[in-house]
């Protein structure tokens, strides 16, 4: 089954005992916070910093109408082909590449690519391409919708869309079902295109779950835009500081972090036994898994809201705004867990998915000789290296999150509370680090 066993490996992957890794990671994060607090006294992260300019020709090629049209056409055809395979291809998920494309490339590959090259889904989005075509046919500007997007909605629609995906992946009765995955894709396309028609491109920026996810991690890319739109290389943390926040921002981060944690947690034998016992007692396993998923997402949201607002020196109204204003600082943690939790899945299950394109319709073909290929287990064959990468990804993500939160607090908190106001958030980060590594390696 494609969606299972994402966090391949365990405590045996580590070159040191897992207990030492957990304690060392917590101490590394605490020490980093102490160093940052002492050495970083003034805000430094500027999303408008000039950076290092890249050749002007890069922008000319990337932003050229022909380039955008070609990318849109290829993306739309690829998405349409995927839907055709989902509808008319072989129903066996072990022979159909659709679940693999969605769970591996769409859910993991796009965010990883965004970490390198910025918000790539904004360019690849087939929904945006379809919307542009509809606007061209109607001779309407693509950025303008029929109605104004309600400001109070914020990113709540995106958070809900992300939840539908992780529910399908982690709690649905048959996550690997070709039909279920195809229905999600169709629903995503229909809702997104309809939202674009009604609300314009604001819908894609705030409500499209895949674009919001891609844009969030794209803020950690070293590739940015200068004052006139030229490509520049800039500190990823400086790019991150320019992340727009608002209603639903905490919910988006909680859905991403909580679902990843639940994915690891669901591999514990006692949890699987609990689900089986519930089934035997007449309770729906889907209901039990859904409740478990909601508990994890809710815990991340509630604990972060409490920690971010637990500061003095601010009026109650300002304290209530702190969780949303600090929500983007969780992005490095999300990125760290994406790499730690899904890296093996992306590299090795990704190869297996590509091989399935040899004969997706069950016609006895061997397109491009793919059926003759074998999966190269380049990471699973080196467990010590894999374990080290996982620990480094999680710890680095948390350290970057602490740095981003520290810089943001320097801008938001009064001088007398700039350090003490961060302590509860720091303790939460340590707890996230310890718990995340424990789930990764002991599940």
C-alpha positions as CSV (number, residue, x, y, z in Angstrom):
1,X,0.0,0.0,0.0
2,X,1.5,3.3,-1.1
3,X,0.5,5.6,1.8
4,X,1.8,3.4,4.6
5,X,5.2,3.1,6.1
6,X,6.4,6.6,5.3
7,X,8.9,6.8,8.1
8,X,11.0,3.9,7.0
9,X,13.6,2.9,9.4
10,X,13.8,3.0,13.2
11,X,16.1,3.3,16.2
12,X,18.5,0.8,14.5
13,X,19.2,3.4,11.8
14,X,21.0,5.6,14.3
15,X,24.8,5.3,14.8
16,X,24.2,6.0,18.5
17,X,21.5,4.8,20.9
18,X,18.2,6.6,20.3
19,X,18.1,7.9,23.9
20,X,21.4,9.7,23.4
21,X,20.1,11.2,20.1
22,X,16.9,12.5,21.9
23,X,18.8,14.1,24.8
24,X,21.5,15.5,22.5
25,X,19.0,17.1,20.2
26,X,17.2,18.7,23.1
27,X,20.4,20.1,24.5
28,X,21.5,21.3,21.1
29,X,18.3,23.2,20.7
30,X,18.6,24.7,24.2
31,X,22.2,25.7,23.7
32,X,21.3,27.3,20.3
33,X,18.6,29.3,22.0
34,X,21.0,30.6,24.6
35,X,23.6,31.6,22.0
36,X,21.0,33.3,19.8
37,X,19.5,35.1,22.8
38,X,22.9,36.5,23.8
39,X,24.3,37.3,20.4
40,X,21.2,38.4,18.5
41,X,20.0,41.6,20.2
42,X,18.4,43.4,17.3
43,X,16.1,42.3,14.4
44,X,18.2,41.1,11.5
45,X,15.9,39.3,9.1
46,X,14.8,41.6,6.3
47,X,12.7,40.0,3.5
48,X,13.4,43.0,1.3
49,X,17.2,42.7,1.6
50,X,18.9,43.1,-1.8
51,X,20.6,39.7,-1.7
52,X,22.9,38.5,-4.5
53,X,21.5,39.3,-7.9
54,X,21.3,36.4,-10.4
55,X,21.7,36.9,-14.1
56,X,18.9,38.9,-15.6
57,X,18.5,36.3,-18.3
58,X,17.1,33.9,-15.7
59,X,14.1,36.0,-15.1
60,X,13.6,36.7,-18.8
61,X,13.4,32.9,-19.4
62,X,11.3,32.0,-16.3
63,X,8.8,34.9,-16.7
64,X,8.5,34.8,-20.5
65,X,4.9,34.2,-21.6
66,X,6.0,31.3,-23.9
67,X,7.7,29.6,-20.9
68,X,4.7,30.0,-18.7
69,X,2.4,28.8,-21.5
70,X,4.5,25.7,-22.1
71,X,4.7,24.9,-18.4
72,X,0.9,25.4,-18.0
73,X,0.2,23.2,-21.0
74,X,2.5,20.4,-19.8
75,X,1.1,20.6,-16.3
76,X,-2.5,20.4,-17.5
77,X,-1.9,17.5,-19.9
78,X,0.0,15.6,-17.1
79,X,-2.9,16.2,-14.7
80,X,-5.5,15.2,-17.2
81,X,-3.5,12.0,-18.0
82,X,-3.3,11.2,-14.3
83,X,-7.1,11.5,-14.0
84,X,-7.5,9.3,-17.1
85,X,-5.3,6.7,-15.5
86,X,-7.2,7.0,-12.3
87,X,-10.6,6.5,-14.0
88,X,-9.7,4.0,-16.8
89,X,-6.5,2.4,-15.5
90,X,-6.0,-0.8,-13.7
91,X,-7.8,-0.7,-10.3
92,X,-5.1,-2.5,-8.4
93,X,-3.0,0.2,-6.6
94,X,0.0,-2.1,-6.8
95,X,-0.1,-1.7,-10.6
96,X,-1.6,1.8,-10.9
97,X,0.7,4.9,-10.4
98,X,-2.0,7.4,-9.4
99,X,-1.7,6.8,-5.6
100,X,2.1,7.0,-5.8
101,X,2.0,10.2,-7.8
102,X,-0.3,11.9,-5.4
103,X,1.2,10.6,-2.1
104,X,4.9,10.7,-3.3
105,X,5.3,13.4,-5.9
106,X,2.4,15.8,-5.2
107,X,2.5,15.6,-1.4
108,X,6.2,15.3,-0.9
109,X,8.0,16.1,-4.1
110,X,6.4,19.5,-4.6
111,X,7.2,20.8,-1.1
112,X,10.8,19.5,-1.4
113,X,11.1,21.2,-4.8
114,X,9.7,24.4,-3.2
115,X,12.4,24.3,-0.6
116,X,14.9,24.6,-3.4
117,X,13.2,26.7,-6.0
118,X,10.5,28.6,-4.3
119,X,6.7,28.2,-4.6
120,X,6.7,25.9,-7.6
121,X,3.0,24.9,-7.4
122,X,2.1,28.5,-8.3
123,X,3.7,27.9,-11.7
124,X,2.7,24.2,-12.1
125,X,-0.9,24.4,-10.9
126,X,-3.3,22.9,-13.5
127,X,-6.2,24.8,-11.8
128,X,-4.5,28.1,-12.4
129,X,-3.9,27.1,-16.0
130,X,-7.5,26.1,-16.6
131,X,-8.6,29.3,-14.9
132,X,-6.4,31.4,-17.2
133,X,-7.9,29.6,-20.2
134,X,-11.4,30.3,-19.0
135,X,-10.6,33.9,-18.4
136,X,-9.0,34.2,-21.9
137,X,-12.1,32.7,-23.5
138,X,-14.4,35.1,-21.5
139,X,-11.9,38.0,-22.0
140,X,-11.7,38.7,-18.3
141,X,-8.5,39.5,-16.3
142,X,-7.4,36.3,-14.5
143,X,-6.7,38.1,-11.2
144,X,-10.2,39.4,-10.7
145,X,-13.1,37.2,-9.5
146,X,-16.8,37.7,-9.3
147,X,-16.7,38.3,-5.6
148,X,-14.2,39.6,-3.1
149,X,-12.6,36.9,-1.0
150,X,-13.8,37.3,2.7
151,X,-10.9,38.5,4.8
152,X,-12.2,36.5,7.8
153,X,-11.7,33.3,5.9
154,X,-7.9,33.7,5.7
155,X,-6.3,30.3,5.2
156,X,-9.0,28.3,6.8
157,X,-10.2,26.8,3.5
158,X,-6.5,25.7,2.9
159,X,-6.3,24.2,6.3
160,X,-9.6,22.3,5.7
161,X,-8.2,21.1,2.3
162,X,-5.0,19.9,3.9
163,X,-7.1,18.0,6.5
164,X,-9.1,16.2,3.8
165,X,-5.8,15.1,2.2
166,X,-4.2,13.8,5.4
167,X,-7.5,12.2,6.4
168,X,-7.5,10.3,3.1
169,X,-3.9,9.3,3.7
170,X,-4.0,8.4,7.4
171,X,-7.6,7.6,8.4
172,X,-9.7,6.6,5.4
173,X,-10.8,3.0,5.1
174,X,-8.6,2.4,2.0
175,X,-6.0,5.1,1.6
176,X,-4.4,3.3,-1.4
177,X,-7.6,3.0,-3.3
178,X,-7.2,4.3,-6.9
179,X,-10.8,5.4,-6.9
180,X,-10.6,7.3,-3.6
181,X,-7.4,9.1,-4.6
182,X,-8.8,10.0,-8.1
183,X,-12.0,11.4,-6.5
184,X,-9.8,13.6,-4.2
185,X,-7.9,14.9,-7.3
186,X,-11.2,15.6,-9.2
187,X,-12.7,17.3,-6.1
188,X,-9.5,19.4,-5.6
189,X,-9.5,20.5,-9.3
190,X,-13.2,21.4,-9.3
191,X,-13.2,23.3,-6.0
192,X,-10.0,25.2,-6.9
193,X,-11.1,26.2,-10.4
194,X,-14.5,27.2,-9.0
195,X,-12.8,29.3,-6.2
196,X,-10.6,31.0,-8.8
197,X,-13.6,31.9,-10.9
198,X,-15.5,33.3,-8.0
199,X,-12.7,34.9,-6.0
200,X,-9.9,35.3,-8.5
201,X,-6.2,34.4,-7.8
202,X,-6.7,35.3,-4.1
203,X,-8.4,31.9,-3.8
204,X,-5.2,30.2,-5.0
205,X,-3.0,32.2,-2.7
206,X,-5.0,31.7,0.4
207,X,-7.3,28.7,0.0
208,X,-5.7,26.2,-2.4
209,X,-4.1,23.6,0.0
210,X,-1.4,22.6,-2.3
211,X,-0.4,26.1,-3.3
212,X,-0.5,27.3,0.4
213,X,1.7,24.3,1.4
214,X,4.1,24.9,-1.5
215,X,4.3,28.7,-0.9
216,X,4.9,28.1,2.8
217,X,7.9,25.9,2.3
218,X,9.0,28.0,-0.7
219,X,9.7,30.8,1.8
220,X,12.6,28.8,3.0
221,X,14.2,28.7,-0.4
222,X,17.3,30.8,-0.9
223,X,15.8,31.9,-4.2
224,X,13.8,35.1,-3.9
225,X,12.7,38.2,-5.8
226,X,14.3,41.6,-5.7
227,X,12.5,44.9,-5.7
228,X,11.9,44.8,-9.4
229,X,11.1,41.2,-9.6
230,X,14.6,40.0,-10.5
231,X,15.8,36.7,-9.0
232,X,18.2,37.0,-6.1
233,X,19.8,34.7,-3.6
234,X,18.9,35.6,-0.1
235,X,19.1,34.1,3.4
236,X,16.2,31.6,3.7
237,X,15.3,33.0,7.1
238,X,15.1,36.5,5.5
239,X,12.7,35.1,2.9
240,X,10.8,33.4,5.6
241,X,10.4,36.7,7.5
242,X,8.3,38.0,4.6
243,X,5.6,35.3,5.0
244,X,2.1,36.7,5.1
245,X,0.0,35.5,8.1
246,X,-3.6,35.8,9.2
247,X,-6.6,33.8,10.1
248,X,-6.1,30.1,9.7
249,X,-2.2,30.3,9.6
250,X,-1.9,28.3,12.9
251,X,-4.4,25.7,11.6
252,X,-2.4,25.2,8.4
253,X,0.9,24.6,10.4
254,X,-1.0,22.4,12.9
255,X,-2.5,20.2,10.1
256,X,1.0,19.7,8.6
257,X,2.8,19.0,11.8
258,X,0.1,17.1,13.6
259,X,-0.6,14.8,10.7
260,X,3.1,13.9,10.3
261,X,3.4,13.1,14.0
262,X,0.2,11.0,13.8
263,X,1.6,9.1,10.8
264,X,4.6,8.0,12.9
265,X,2.4,7.4,16.0
266,X,0.0,5.2,14.0
267,X,2.9,2.7,13.5
268,X,3.1,1.8,17.2
269,X,1.9,-1.8,17.7
270,X,-0.3,-0.8,20.6
271,X,-2.1,1.8,18.6
272,X,-2.7,-0.7,15.8
273,X,-3.9,-3.2,18.4
274,X,-6.3,-0.5,19.7
275,X,-7.7,0.1,16.3
276,X,-8.1,-3.7,15.8
277,X,-9.8,-4.0,19.1
278,X,-12.2,-1.2,18.3
279,X,-13.1,-2.9,15.0
280,X,-13.7,-6.1,16.9
281,X,-16.0,-4.3,19.3
282,X,-18.0,-2.8,16.5
283,X,-16.5,0.6,16.4
284,X,-15.3,2.0,13.1
285,X,-11.5,1.9,12.7
286,X,-11.9,5.0,10.5
287,X,-13.6,6.8,13.3
288,X,-10.9,5.9,15.8
289,X,-8.1,6.9,13.4
290,X,-9.9,10.2,12.6
291,X,-10.2,11.0,16.3
292,X,-6.5,10.2,16.7
293,X,-5.6,12.5,13.8
294,X,-7.7,15.3,15.2
295,X,-6.1,14.9,18.7
296,X,-2.6,15.3,17.2
297,X,-3.5,18.3,15.1
298,X,-5.5,19.9,18.0
299,X,-2.6,19.4,20.4
300,X,-0.2,21.2,18.1
301,X,-2.6,24.0,17.5
302,X,-3.6,24.5,21.2
303,X,-0.1,24.1,22.6
304,X,1.4,26.6,20.1
305,X,-1.3,29.1,20.7
306,X,-0.8,28.9,24.4
307,X,3.0,29.2,24.1
308,X,3.0,32.0,21.6
309,X,0.5,34.1,23.7
310,X,2.2,33.4,27.0
311,X,4.2,36.6,27.3
312,X,4.0,39.8,29.4
313,X,4.1,43.4,28.4
314,X,1.4,43.2,25.8
315,X,-2.3,44.2,25.9
316,X,-4.7,41.2,25.8
317,X,-5.7,42.1,22.2
318,X,-2.1,42.0,21.1
319,X,-1.4,38.8,22.9
320,X,-4.3,37.1,21.0
321,X,-2.6,38.1,17.8
322,X,0.8,36.6,18.7
323,X,0.0,33.0,17.6
324,X,-0.9,34.1,14.1
325,X,2.0,36.5,13.9
326,X,4.4,33.7,14.9
327,X,2.8,30.9,13.0
328,X,5.2,31.1,10.1
329,X,8.1,30.3,12.4
330,X,6.9,26.7,12.5
331,X,7.7,26.4,8.8
332,X,11.4,25.2,9.4
333,X,10.0,22.5,11.7
334,X,7.5,21.4,9.0
335,X,10.4,21.3,6.5
336,X,12.6,19.3,8.8
337,X,9.9,16.7,9.4
338,X,9.2,16.5,5.7
339,X,12.8,15.6,5.0
340,X,13.2,13.3,8.0
341,X,9.8,11.5,7.6
342,X,9.4,11.3,3.9
343,X,13.0,11.3,2.4
344,X,13.2,7.5,1.9
345,X,9.6,7.4,0.8
346,X,10.3,10.1,-1.9
347,X,13.5,8.5,-3.2
348,X,12.5,4.9,-3.2
349,X,8.7,4.8,-3.5
350,X,9.2,7.5,-6.1
351,X,11.2,5.1,-8.3
352,X,8.6,2.4,-7.8
353,X,5.8,4.8,-8.9
354,X,7.7,5.8,-12.1
355,X,8.1,2.1,-13.0
356,X,4.3,1.6,-12.8
357,X,3.9,4.0,-15.7
358,X,5.2,1.1,-17.9
359,X,1.6,-0.2,-18.3
360,X,-0.9,1.9,-16.3
361,X,-3.9,0.8,-18.4
362,X,-3.1,-2.9,-18.2
363,X,-2.7,-3.2,-22.0
364,X,0.4,-5.4,-21.8
365,X,2.8,-2.5,-22.8
366,X,6.3,-1.7,-21.5
367,X,6.6,2.0,-22.1
368,X,10.2,3.3,-22.2
369,X,11.3,-0.1,-20.9
370,X,10.2,0.9,-17.4
371,X,9.0,-2.5,-16.4
372,X,12.6,-3.8,-16.7
373,X,13.8,-1.3,-14.1
374,X,14.5,-2.1,-10.5
375,X,14.2,0.2,-7.5
376,X,17.6,1.3,-6.2
377,X,17.4,1.3,-2.4
378,X,20.1,4.0,-2.0
379,X,19.0,5.2,1.4
380,X,17.6,2.0,3.0
381,X,20.9,0.3,2.2
382,X,22.8,2.8,4.4
383,X,20.7,3.0,7.7
384,X,23.4,4.9,9.7
385,X,23.5,7.6,7.1
386,X,19.7,7.7,6.9
387,X,19.4,8.0,10.7
388,X,21.9,10.8,10.8
389,X,20.1,12.7,8.0
390,X,16.8,12.4,10.0
391,X,18.2,13.7,13.2
392,X,20.0,16.6,11.5
393,X,16.9,17.5,9.5
394,X,14.7,17.7,12.7
395,X,17.3,19.5,14.8
396,X,18.2,22.0,12.1
397,X,14.5,22.7,11.4
398,X,13.9,23.4,15.1
399,X,17.0,25.6,15.4
400,X,16.0,27.7,12.4
401,X,12.5,28.0,13.9
402,X,14.0,29.2,17.2
403,X,16.0,31.8,15.2
404,X,13.0,33.0,13.2
405,X,10.8,33.2,16.3
406,X,13.5,35.1,18.2
407,X,13.9,37.7,15.4
408,X,10.1,38.1,15.2
409,X,9.8,38.5,19.0
410,X,12.4,41.2,18.9
411,X,10.1,43.2,16.6
412,X,6.9,42.4,18.5
413,X,7.7,42.3,22.2
414,X,8.6,45.3,24.4
415,X,12.4,45.3,25.4
416,X,11.7,44.1,29.0
417,X,10.0,40.9,27.8
418,X,12.0,40.1,24.6
419,X,13.7,37.2,26.3
420,X,11.3,36.0,28.9
421,X,8.4,36.2,26.4
422,X,10.1,33.5,24.3
423,X,10.7,30.9,27.1
424,X,7.4,29.1,26.8
425,X,7.8,28.9,23.0
426,X,11.3,27.6,23.5
427,X,10.1,24.9,25.9
428,X,7.5,23.9,23.4
429,X,10.2,23.6,20.7
430,X,12.2,21.3,22.9
431,X,9.1,19.2,23.5
432,X,8.4,19.1,19.7
433,X,12.0,18.0,19.1
434,X,12.0,15.3,21.7
435,X,8.6,13.9,20.7
436,X,9.3,14.1,17.0
437,X,12.5,12.2,17.2
438,X,10.9,9.6,19.5
439,X,8.1,9.0,17.1
440,X,10.4,8.8,14.1
441,X,12.7,6.2,15.6
442,X,10.7,4.3,18.2
443,X,7.5,3.8,16.3
